[in-house]
Amino acid sequence: MLPLVITMGDPTGVGPEIIVKALLQGALQQVARPLLVAGDTRCLWRAAQVFGAEARVEQVESPLATHQLQVGEVSLLVRALSDLPEDLPYGQPDDACARAMAEYVEWSVAACRDGRAAGMVTAPISKAAINAAGVLFPGHTELLAQRCGVDKVVMMLAGHRLRVCLVTTHVAYREVPERLTRDEVLATIRITHDALQRQFGLETPRLGLAALNPHAGENGLFGDEEERLIRPAALQARREGIDVTDPLASDTLFWAAAAGEYDAVVCMYHDQGLIPLKLLHFEDAVNVTLGLPIVRTSVDHGTAYDLAGSGRANPASLIAAIEMAAAMTHGI
């Protein structure tokens, strides 16, 4: 059975210790697929020391793994892609760390693309540190799309009660109306529908479509984007057999979605989807990239430099991301 690859993320952030903490909690042993960390064995060993756990590293012979990390009674396979010093200061990634965290992602994408891995789960990185080190790295999502030869991907944030998919992502709020087009809304609907069928096993996904303006524009009184852009996209999607609503007012749409009326909500901008999502799933939300030929899930939090090395970082989002990736790769 092909493994899931977990990228270790920033060696000076919480990535190594949430991986080890999840291992110590027994959560990773419940996953019905082999797990392999793409990272640094010394950093993972140091993370085990944070929890006072006895750990040792052994070399292994494997097509993918180079080492096994034994922590107490449990173990984890590792692909050593860097050899960083043991005394790295937490929260202060240097150029070597930056190059390493980029390499973890690049290697994992290649392993998924050439069929050596079933999918990948990413721990948090510092994009600023990577780029400051002279490595061109626009971000996880952009790099994955580029390496997979895909023009359009969709960011989905998901928990067990709510899934949200975004038409626009990290742009200023004032730019959102300018970025919205009928084609962008339609492409997001299509990709969401296809992924829910193909990777989540939903035969006929039910999509709720969020309006941009209050009261869904109130027939043009509060804006015309609904009639000019969003509704035409929904009409075309329904012609293609996709079960999607007309644009609905967000203040009631999310209540219905959380109650189980929809399998996902297509949102026009970042906070429109993430505020309700994080209200329900602040600790266990998963970031999923839809539209790729590979499976990629991620934690829904950053490097948390203020927590790194303390052992207090919560691994719930990582555990949920691993479980979701395992479910999405069922049959691979």
C-alpha positions in Angstrom: 0.0 0.0 0.0 1.4 3.4 -1.0 2.2 5.7 1.9 0.9 9.2 2.7 3.8 11.7 3.0 3.8 14.3 5.8 6.0 17.2 5.1 7.6 18.4 8.3 7.2 22.1 7.6 9.4 24.7 9.2 12.1 23.0 11.3 12.0 25.8 13.8 8.1 26.0 14.0 5.6 23.6 15.6 5.6 21.1 12.6 8.0 18.6 14.1 6.4 18.5 17.5 2.8 18.2 16.4 3.9 15.2 14.3 5.6 13.6 17.3 2.7 14.6 19.6 0.2 13.0 17.3 2.4 9.9 17.3 2.6 9.8 21.1 -1.2 10.2 21.4 -1.7 7.1 19.3 -3.6 9.0 16.6 -1.3 8.0 13.7 -1.5 4.3 14.4 -5.3 4.5 13.6 -4.6 5.5 10.0 -5.1 2.6 7.7 -2.2 3.6 5.4 1.6 3.8 6.0 2.9 7.3 6.9 6.2 8.7 6.0 7.6 12.1 7.1 9.6 14.1 4.6 11.9 16.1 6.8 14.8 16.0 9.2 15.4 13.1 11.6 17.4 15.2 14.1 14.6 17.8 14.3 12.0 15.0 14.9 14.3 13.5 17.6 14.6 16.9 19.2 10.8 17.2 19.2 10.5 13.9 21.1 12.7 15.4 23.8 10.3 18.2 24.2 7.8 15.6 25.6 10.4 13.8 27.6 10.0 10.8 25.4 12.8 8.3 24.9 13.7 8.3 21.2 16.2 6.7 18.9 16.8 6.9 15.1 17.7 3.9 13.0 18.6 3.7 9.4 16.3 1.5 7.2 16.4 0.2 3.7 13.3 1.2 1.8 12.4 2.6 -1.6 11.3 5.9 0.1 12.3 5.9 3.8 15.9 6.5 5.0 15.3 6.3 8.8 12.8 5.1 11.4 12.1 7.2 14.4 11.3 5.1 17.5 9.6 7.1 20.2 8.8 4.9 23.2 6.7 2.0 21.8 5.7 3.7 18.6 7.7 4.4 15.4 7.5 6.6 12.3 9.2 6.3 8.9 11.3 9.3 7.8 12.8 10.4 4.5 15.8 12.5 5.6 16.0 15.4 3.2 18.1 17.7 5.4 20.7 17.4 8.1 20.2 20.4 10.3 22.1 21.2 13.5 20.6 20.0 16.8 20.7 23.5 18.4 18.5 25.4 16.0 16.8 28.2 17.8 13.0 27.9 17.7 11.2 30.5 15.7 14.3 31.7 13.8 14.6 29.8 10.5 17.9 30.5 8.8 18.7 30.0 5.1 19.4 26.3 5.5 16.0 25.8 7.2 14.3 27.7 4.5 15.8 25.6 1.7 15.0 22.4 3.7 11.3 23.2 4.1 11.0 23.9 0.4 12.8 20.7 -0.4 10.4 18.7 1.8 7.5 20.0 -0.3 9.2 19.6 -3.7 10.2 16.0 -2.9 6.7 15.1 -1.7 5.0 16.5 -4.8 7.4 14.5 -7.0 6.7 11.3 -5.0 3.0 11.8 -5.5 3.2 12.7 -9.1 5.3 9.6 -10.1 3.1 7.2 -8.1 5.4 6.4 -5.2 3.1 8.1 -2.7 -0.7 8.1 -2.4 -1.0 11.8 -1.3 0.6 14.4 0.9 -0.2 16.3 4.1 1.7 19.5 4.7 2.8 21.0 8.0 3.2 24.8 8.2 6.0 26.6 6.5 7.3 30.2 6.5 6.9 31.5 3.0 8.7 34.7 4.0 11.7 32.8 5.2 11.9 30.6 2.1 11.8 33.6 -0.3 14.2 35.6 1.9 16.7 32.7 1.4 16.5 33.2 -2.4 14.2 30.3 -3.1 11.3 31.2 -5.4 8.4 29.7 -3.5 5.0 31.5 -4.0 3.2 29.2 -1.5 2.1 25.6 -1.1 -1.0 26.0 -3.3 0.7 27.9 -6.1 3.7 25.6 -6.2 1.5 22.5 -6.3 -0.6 23.9 -9.2 2.6 24.7 -11.1 4.3 21.4 -10.5 1.1 19.5 -11.4 0.5 21.6 -14.6 -2.9 22.9 -13.4 -4.2 26.4 -14.1 -7.0 26.6 -11.6 -7.2 25.1 -8.1 -9.7 25.7 -5.3 -8.9 26.1 -1.6 -11.3 24.2 0.5 -11.4 24.4 4.3 -13.2 21.5 5.9 -14.4 20.0 9.2 -17.0 17.3 9.9 -19.9 19.9 10.0 -18.9 22.4 7.3 -16.9 22.6 4.1 -16.2 25.9 2.4 -14.6 26.5 -1.0 -13.3 29.9 -2.0 -13.6 31.7 -5.4 -11.1 34.4 -4.3 -8.5 33.8 -1.5 -5.8 36.1 -0.2 -6.8 39.5 -1.7 -7.9 42.7 -0.2 -11.6 43.0 0.4 -11.9 46.0 -1.8 -10.5 43.9 -4.7 -13.0 41.1 -4.4 -15.7 42.5 -6.7 -13.0 43.2 -9.3 -11.7 39.7 -9.1 -15.1 38.0 -9.4 -16.2 36.8 -12.9 -18.8 34.5 -14.1 -16.1 32.1 -15.3 -14.2 32.1 -12.0 -17.4 31.3 -10.0 -18.4 28.6 -12.5 -14.9 27.0 -12.4 -14.9 26.9 -8.6 -18.4 25.2 -8.7 -17.2 22.7 -11.2 -13.9 21.8 -9.4 -15.7 21.6 -6.1 -18.4 19.3 -7.5 -15.8 17.0 -9.3 -13.6 16.7 -6.2 -16.5 15.9 -3.9 -17.5 13.1 -6.3 -14.1 11.8 -7.1 -12.2 12.2 -3.8 -15.0 12.3 -1.2 -17.3 9.7 -2.7 -20.4 11.8 -2.9 -22.5 10.7 -5.9 -24.5 14.0 -6.1 -22.9 16.7 -4.1 -25.2 19.5 -2.9 -23.6 22.9 -3.2 -24.8 26.1 -1.5 -23.7 29.2 -3.3 -23.0 32.3 -1.2 -24.0 35.8 -2.4 -21.5 38.6 -2.3 -23.8 41.3 -1.0 -26.2 41.6 1.9 -29.6 40.0 1.2 -28.1 38.5 -2.0 -28.1 42.0 -3.5 -31.9 42.7 -2.8 -32.7 42.7 -6.5 -29.8 45.1 -7.3 -30.4 47.5 -4.4 -27.2 46.5 -2.6 -25.1 45.5 -5.6 -25.5 43.7 -9.0 -22.9 41.0 -8.8 -25.5 38.4 -8.0 -27.6 39.0 -11.1 -24.6 39.8 -13.4 -22.1 37.2 -12.4 -23.0 34.7 -9.7 -26.5 33.6 -10.8 -25.5 33.1 -14.4 -22.7 30.8 -13.2 -25.2 28.8 -11.1 -27.6 28.5 -14.1 -24.8 27.1 -16.3 -23.7 24.7 -13.6 -27.2 23.3 -13.3 -27.4 22.9 -17.1 -24.3 20.6 -16.6 -26.1 18.6 -14.0 -24.5 20.1 -10.9 -26.8 20.5 -7.9 -26.1 24.1 -6.8 -28.3 26.8 -5.5 -28.8 30.4 -6.7 -26.8 32.9 -4.7 -28.1 32.9 -1.2 -27.6 35.4 1.7 -24.7 34.2 3.8 -26.4 34.9 7.1 -28.9 32.1 6.6 -26.9 29.9 4.2 -24.3 28.9 6.7 -26.9 27.9 9.3 -28.4 25.5 6.8 -25.0 24.2 5.7 -23.9 23.5 9.3 -27.3 21.7 9.8 -26.3 19.3 6.9 -28.4 20.8 4.1 -25.3 21.2 1.8 -22.1 19.2 1.3 -20.1 22.4 0.7 -20.6 26.1 0.4 -19.0 28.0 -2.5 -17.9 31.4 -1.0 -16.9 34.6 -2.8 -14.1 35.7 -0.5 -11.8 34.5 2.2 -13.4 35.6 5.5 -16.9 34.9 4.2 -16.1 31.2 4.4 -13.4 31.1 7.1 -15.3 32.9 9.9 -18.1 30.4 10.1 -15.7 27.5 9.4 -13.4 28.5 12.2 -16.3 29.1 14.6 -17.2 25.5 14.3 -13.7 24.0 13.6 -11.1 26.3 15.0 -8.8 23.4 16.2 -9.6 20.6 13.7 -10.1 22.4 10.4 -8.3 21.0 7.3 -7.1 22.9 4.3 -7.6 20.8 1.1 -6.4 21.8 -2.4 -9.0 20.7 -4.9 -8.4 20.4 -8.7 -5.0 18.7 -8.5 -4.3 15.3 -9.9 -2.9 14.4 -6.5 -4.3 14.5 -3.0 -3.0 17.3 -0.8 -4.4 18.3 2.7 -2.8 20.6 5.2 -3.1 21.9 8.7 -5.1 25.1 8.9 -2.7 27.1 11.0 0.8 28.6 10.8 4.2 27.9 12.2 3.2 29.2 15.6 6.7 30.3 16.5 5.5 31.5 19.9 4.6 27.9 20.8 7.5 26.1 19.2 9.5 24.0 21.6 6.9 24.3 24.4 5.0 21.1 23.6 1.7 23.1 23.9 0.8 23.1 20.2 -2.4 21.2 19.4 -2.0 18.4 16.8 -5.8 18.2 16.1 -5.6 19.9 12.7 -2.7 17.7 11.6 -4.5 14.5 12.8 -7.7 15.6 10.9 -5.6 16.4 7.8 -4.0 13.0 7.9 -7.4 11.2 8.4 -9.0 13.2 5.6 -6.1 12.4 3.2 -6.3 8.7 4.1 -10.1 8.8 3.3 -9.5 10.7 0.0 -6.9 8.2 -1.1 -9.1 5.1 -0.4 -8.5 2.7 -3.3 -5.2 4.2 -4.4 
